[in-house]
């Protein structure tokens, strides 16, 4: 930790620096490759929509509390999947409190529904009255999707207004929105490639990661604004000041992301490996992928894109010209010396003395002390020259004070 702390101090002070802005085309290429992979998975494989969006059948099995366990749910999942019903080959089995287990499948016909119910009765050993069946329509899922899109649109509008009002720069809003879109596409692409079901919990997780990604981006942008407040006094360019801001917030971003990803990763492991299904793993996967992508986009995408957008501004270009001129002058201190030209003035050669040697070759004459004035008698001082004739003063008739000994002072 000591080395990591020293690294953070060196990054903050600028003694060490990672060129995030200068290598922006490398980060753009890497992000484009990731987005292409996610988009290919989305269009070729598609999303695995949950029963809440597509509709289906749901069975509720009432059991004693000591049998409502994950082991019983796993047994029911395997039994229903091996029932031979195509639409029940991937059932979603979860516990509902401590009194029942829920089995969700795709829409079934009457014969298929009776076959699945028989498998459930055989596996659990409960009576027919302990099983309740219901059909789930897709209308509720459509309503959830519409509300999620509406919430996303409102969120994006508020993001633009907030960043514009806080930073007073619309280009920061554009960079932040591009970073948000980058994170959402990657998260949805991972869902398509992994085959995880898209449930209302997934929608909740995606809306949550938008706030996390924006939070990290705003922190970096705030440091960028602080470093680029006065480029003339800072003697630097906009790109260098922005890159310094990313380095100064890098350790903080890494620490924040690690603290957030550890508990989310544990939830994802428990939901996907231990429990095997359920809304917990759907929410955890969206949070885990979105948070990791948010940290990446705020460092490698948002700030380099902001520098790219501001590259054509007059103030930024003038700062770059001043810095280039300053560095040329520092690299060659004789760069300001004028080169020889035909119109340069020619100085006359020094004349030769009587001995035939140039005057410049003669040794200089020894210095001559200035003439001294008349010394005052007994004082060793130089008498200053007179300015005018001595005239009679108006105070010459007054009685001059006399100095008396201390014993006679005050006595008449």
N, C-alpha and C positions, 0 to 999 in steps of 0.2 A: 504493500500500500504506500510505502514511502516513495518508491520509484514512481508510482502512478501519480502521487500528489506533486512530485517535482515535475513530472511531465505536464500536468495540468498548469502549474505555474509558468513553465517555459512556453506553453502554448498561449497562455493569457498575455504574457509580456512580449511575445513575438520573437523570443530567442529561438524557438523551434516553430515550424509552420508546415502545414500540409496544404498543398496548392489545390484547393477544391475548385476555385473559380477558374484558374488557368487551364485546368484539365476538364472543363465542362463538356466538351464534345465527347470525351471518353465516357463520362457519366450518362450523357444523352444516349449514346449507343448502347450502353448496358441496360438502361431503362427501356429503351425501345425493344431490345431483344426479349426482356422479361414480359413486356406488354404483348408482344407478338405470340409468345408461348401461351399466355393466359387467354388471349383472344382466340387462338386456335382451339384450345380446349373448350372454350365457351361455345364456339360455333360448330365444332365437330362432335363433341360429346354432349354438350348441353347441360343444363342444370337439372338436378334431381329434386324436383319439387315435392314437398311434403304433402301429406294427406289433407292438410288444412287448405292448400291451394288447388288441389286436383279433385278432392272429394274421395270418399271411400267408405269402408265399413269399420265399425269400432265395436269390440266386444269387451264387456266389463265382467270380470269373474270375481265374485265375492268369496273370500277365503278367510280362515282364521288368521289372527295377527301373526302367529308364529310361522305361517306358511307364506306370508307376503314378504318374500325375500328376493334378492337378486338371483339366487340359485334357481328358484321356481320360475322367475321370468326368463332365465336363459333356457330352461327346459321347454317352456312353452314356445319360445322363439324357434328353437330347433324343430320341435314337433310340427308346428304350423308350416314352417318352410319346407318340411319333408312330406307334406300332405299331398303333394301332386297337383295342387291348384296353382296355376301360373300367376294369377294376380295376388297370391298370398306367399310368393316365394321370398319376399323381403319384408316380413312384418316388422312393425315397430311395437315393442313390448316394453312397458314401463309400469312401475308401481304407482298406485294412487293412494297416498296416505299409508295407513296400516291395515286397511280393510279390503282392498281390491287390487287387481292387476288389469291393466288395459292392453288390449291387442288391437292394433290398427293395421288394416290392409287396404289394397286398392279396391275399387268397386267390384262387387261379386254378384253373380246371379243367385237365384234361390237355391239351386242344387249345390253350387259351390259354397254358399253360406252354410248350408246344412252340413256339408262335409267338414268345413273348418270347425263348426260347433262340436261335431262329434269328436274330432281330434282333441279339442280343449277338454271335453268331458272325460275322455280316456286318460289324458295326461294328469289332470288335477284330481279326478275322482269325485267331483262335486255333483250335486243334483242339477237337473235341467233348470229349476227355478233360480239357481244361483248365477246363471248366465243371462245377461241382458245385451241385446244387440241394437245398434242405432246406425243410421246412415248419415254421413257427413257430406254436406253439399259444398260445392266450390265457391258459392256466393260469399261466404265469410272470408275465404282467402283472397278473393278479388277485392273485397272491401279493405282488407289489411294492406294489400299491395297499393291500392289507390291512396290510402292515408299515408303510407310510407313515402310515396312519390311526392305527395303534397308537403309532407314534413321536410323532405329533402330540398324541395324548391324554396320553401320559406327559409330554411337554414342557409342556403347559398346566398339568397338575397341579403340576409342579415350579416353574413360574413363580408360581403362586398361593402356594405354600408359601414360596418364596424371598422374594417381596416382602413377605408378611405377617411373616416372621421378621426381615427387615432393617428394614422401616419400622414395623412394629407397627400397620399400618393396612390393614384389609381393603378399604377404598374405593380405595386405590391399586392393589390387585390387580385390582379390577373395571375401573378406568380403563385399566390396562395391557392387560388381555384384550380390551377393546373396541378399543383401538388395533391390537392384533395381528389381530383379525378384520377390521378395516378394511383393513389392508395385504394380507391373503390374498385377500379378495374382489376388490380392485382388480387384483391380479396375475393371478388366474384370469380375470377379465373381459377384461383386455388380451390374454391368450392366445386367448380365444374370438373377440374382434373381429379380431385380426390374422391368425388362421388358422394360427398356428404349431402344430406337432405337440406333443402332450403325451407326453413320453418319460420314462424313469426319471431322466434328467438334469434334467427339469423338476421332478420330485418332490424331487430333491436340492436344487435351487435354492430351492424354496419353503420347505423346512425350514431352509435357511441364512438366509433373510431374516428368519425369526422371531427368531433370535438377534440379528441386527443391529438390528432394530426395538426389541427389548426393551432392548438395551444403551443406546441413545440415550434411551429413556424413563426408565430407571433413573437416568441422569446428571441429567436435568432434575428428577426427583422428589427426588433427594438434595439438590439446591440448594433446592427448595421446603421440605423439612423443615428445612434450616438457617435459612432466612429466617423460618419460622413457629414457631420454637422457643419464643419468648416474645413474644407479640403485645402484651402490656401494656407491656413495656419498650420495644418497638420503635415504639410509637405509630403503628400502621398496622393495616389490616384484612388478613384472610387472602387475599382476592382480590388486593389490591395487592402483598402479599409474594410470592404465587405468580406474578403477572405480572412482578415484578422478577426472579424466578428464571429465567423463560423468556428475558427480555432478556439476562440475564447469561450464559446458555449459548447464545444464538443464534449468535454468531460462531463459537463452537467447533463447534456442530452443522453450520453451513454449511461450514466448513473440512474437517471430517471427512468429510462427504458428498461434497464435491468430490474429495477425494483418493481416496475409494473408487470413485466413479462414473467417473472418467477411464479407469482400466485396464479396468473392466468394459464401458464403452462401446466401447473399442477392440476388445475380444474380440467384442462383439456385431456390430460393423461387419465384422470379418474373417469371422465365421461366417455372417452373413446375406448380405453383399454379395459378398465375395471367394470364399468356399467355397460358399455357396448353401444348404447343408444340413448336417446333422450334429448331434451332441449338444452341440457347443460353443455354437451359437447358442441352443439351447433353455435351457441353463444360464445363459448370459449375459443372455438376456431376463428370466428370472425374477429374477436378481440385480439387474439395472438397475432394473426397475419396483419391486421390493420395497424396495430401498434408498431410492429417491426417495420412495416412499409412507411408509416408516418415519420419515424425517426430518419429513415433513409431519404425520404423525399425532402424533408426540411433542410437536410445538410447538402445533399448531392443534386437536388433539382430546384428547389424554391429560390435559394440565394444565387446560384449561377444563372438561373433564368432571369432573375431581377437585374443582375449586372448586364446581361445581354440586352434586356429591354431598355435600360438607361444608357446604353452605349452611344446613342445618337443625340443626347442632350448636350447643349452648348457648354454648360458648366462642367460636365464630366469630361468633355473633349479638351477644354482649356486646362483642366487639372492634369490631364495626361501629357499635354504639350509642355507645361511647366516642369513636370517631373522629368520628362525626357531631356529637356535642356539643362536642368540642374544636374542630372547624372552625367551628361556629356562634359559639363564644366568640371565636375568632381573627378572624372576619369582622366582628363587631360587639362592641366592647369594652364598650359600654353596655347589652348585652343583659341583664346581671345586675341593672341598676338597677330597683327595683320601680316598677310603674305606680301612678298615683294611685287611691286607693280611699276610700270614704266613712268607713271606720273607721280611717284613718290618724290618729295623734295630732297635735293642733294646738298649736303653740308660741305663747305669749303675745307680743303685739307689744311692742317696746321702749317704755318710758315716755318722755314728753317732758320736757325740762329746763325750767327757769324761763323761758328765752327762747322757748319754744314750738317748739324744734327737737327732733327725735328724738335720743335719746342716742347712737344709732349714728352720727349725722352729725357729732358733735363730734370734734375732733381729739384723739387720745390724749395723755394726760399724759406729760411727759418722764420717762425712767427716773430713779430715785433711787438713788444709790450707797449701799451698806450702811454703817452707822455703823462708824467705825474705833475700835479700842480705844486704850488708852494706849500711846504709843510708848516703847520702851526708850531710855534716855538714850544718845546717841552711837551708836546702832546702826541706827536707821531701820527697826526691826522693830516689828511689832505684838505686844504682850504678850498671850499667851493667857490666857483667863479662868481663875481658880483653881477647882479642883474641890473642895478641902477645905482646912482649916487646915493649916499646916505643922507637923509633929510632929517630935519628936526621933528620929533614926534610930539603929539599932543599930550602925552603922558610924561614928558620929560620934566615938567615943573612940579609934579606930585612928589610927596614924600614917599620914599621907598621903604619898604619894611626892612627891619633889621633883625638879625637873629641874636637872641640873648641866651646866656647860659641858663640851665634849669633852675639854679638857686636864686636867680634874680627875676624869674618870670612871675608876673602877677604882683610885683612890688613897685611902689611909687616912691 
